[in-house]
Amino acid sequence: MTRISAVVPVVAVAALAAAAPASAASRTLPVGTVLPVTFETTVSSATSRPEEKVLAKLRETVRVGDATLPAGSELRGHVISVQRPGKVKGRAALSLAFTELAVGNKTYAIATRRISLLAPPQHGKDAKVIGGGAGAGAIVGAIVDGKEGAAKGALVGAGAGTGVVLATRGRDVSIPAGSRWRVRLVRALAVD
């Protein structure tokens, strides 16, 4: 009997050891898990700076296996880079990432795919402003001084249009507070 009772605890310990990793694995959110969030802070290429804090909250509960992240859990991150738009060239750009997840009283280090925004190019708009100035100048010049006036007016108008382009920045990019995004994990996350 002594011999049998010594074997039973060894088998029980082996069974518990085998069950522990399986349980931990079922409480892990794999790479690629989507976290639907709502931004709590506004980020913008016009006002944000690198390292500035960014907050968002899960807008719905996320479940994968036995792992659960309740709605309202807070994602914390920061702005990685910001580029203001140029006056002639250079588009606005902004990137950020989340690095922490607060669930109740626990905080987890996380890695998410970077969110990056890039403003659309302004070349077509700039050409229209310059061309519009030239056209308006030509019309005014033609009214005042015929054909010669039209040519002079077109040059003056194009110059005025170019001045407007040189004085005006391109469009900024932003994510306003209240915006809904989907963030993806780039590293597995084990939760308790």
N, C-alpha and C positions, 0 to 999 in steps of 0.2 A: 504493500500500500504506500509506503513511503516513496518508493520509486515512481509510482504513477502520479502522486500528488506533486512531485518535483517537476514532472514533465508538463503538467497542465499550466502552471504559471508561466513557463517559458513560451508555450504556444499562445497564451493570452497576451503576453507582452509583444510577441511577434505580430499578432493580429492588430493590436493597437498601433504599433509602429507603421504598419502598412496602411492603416486607415488615415493616419494623420496627414501624410502628403496628399492623399486624394482629396481630403476635406479642404486643405489649404488651396489646392489647385482649383476647386470649385468656387472659391471665394476670390478668384483673380479675374480682373477685367483684362481681356487680351488686347494686344496691339490692334489698332483699328477701331476699337469701341468708340461709338459716336456719343458725345455728350451734348444734348440740346440745351443751349444756354440763352439767357437774356442778359445783355450788358447792363450793369449798374452805373458805370461811368461812361462819359463821352471821351473818345479819342479822336484827334484830328491833326492833320498835317499843319494846320494853321496855328494850333495852340499847344499841342503835346510836345514833350521832350523825351529823349531816351532815358530809360530807367524809371519813368513815371509809372505809378501803380495803376493797374487795371483790375476791376472787379466785375464778376458776372455770377449769376446763380443758375443752377439747374432748373429748367422750367417744368420738367417732369421726371418721375422716378426712372432710373436706369437699372435694369436687372439682367445679369448674365450668370447662369448657373445659380449658385447660392450667393453670389455677390450682388449687393443692392446699394445703390446710392440714392438716397431720398431726394425728392424735389425740394428745392430751397438750399441745397448744399452750395457752398460758396467756392468759386474758382478765383484764385488770386494770381495775377501775373504782372507783366510790365511791358512797356513799349521798348522794342529793340532798336528801331531806327526810324527817323523822320527826315523827309526831304521836302522843303518848301518848293512850290513851282517857280520856275524862272519867269523873267519878263519876256524873253524871246524864245528860249529853249529850256528844256529841263522840266519834267513833269513831277507833280507831287507824288510822294510815295510814303507809305507807313507800314510798319510791321510790328507784331506783338505776339507774345506767347504766354500761356498759363503754366505756372510752376508749382502751385500748391492747391490742394483741395481740402476744405474744412467741412467735415461731416460731424455735426454735434460738437463734442469736446475734443475730437481727434483731428489732427492735421496730417495729410499725406503729401509727400513729394511726388509730383507728377511731371510727365513730359508730354506736351501736346504738339500737334503740327502747328507751325507758325501760320498766323493769319497775316496776309500781305495784300495791300491795296496799291494800285497804280492808276493815276488819273489818265483819262484818254488824251491823245495828242490834240494840240490846238492848231496845227498847220492850216487846215482848211478854213477855220474861223479867222485866223490872222489874214489869210489871203483875201477873204471876203471883206474884212474891214478896210484893208488897203485899197482893194479894187473899188469898194463902195465910195471911199473918199475921192478916188480919182474920177469916178463917174459923176459924183455930185459936183466936183470942181469943174469938170468939163462942161456940164450943163450951165452952171453959173457963168463961166467964162464965155460960153457961146452967146448967152443972152446979153452980156455986157459988151463983148467985142468980137463977135462973129467967130470965124475959124481960128484965127490967131489966139483969140481969147480962150477958145475951147482947149487948145493945146496947153497954154499957160495954166489954165484952171485945172486941167488934169494933173499936171505936175504938182501944183500947190495942193490939190486934194489928196494925191497919193502921199505927199509928204506929211500931210496932217494925219492921214490914216496910219502911216508908219509910226508917227509919234504916239498915236493911241496904243498901238501894239507894243511899242517899247515901254510905255508907262504902265501897262496892265499886266498883272501876274496871271498865270494860268489858273485852272480850277484846283482847289484843295480837295482832299479826300477825308472822309470821316466815318466813324461808327458812332451814332448817337446813343445815349442811354436809352434803354428800352428796345434796342435792336435785337432781333432773334438770329442766332447763328448756330451752326453745328460744328463742334470742335472734336477732333479725333486724337485718341491717345497714340503716341509713337513708342511708348514703353508700357509693358504690362503693369497693372496696378493691383496689388494684393490688399484687400480690405479685411478688417476684423469683423 
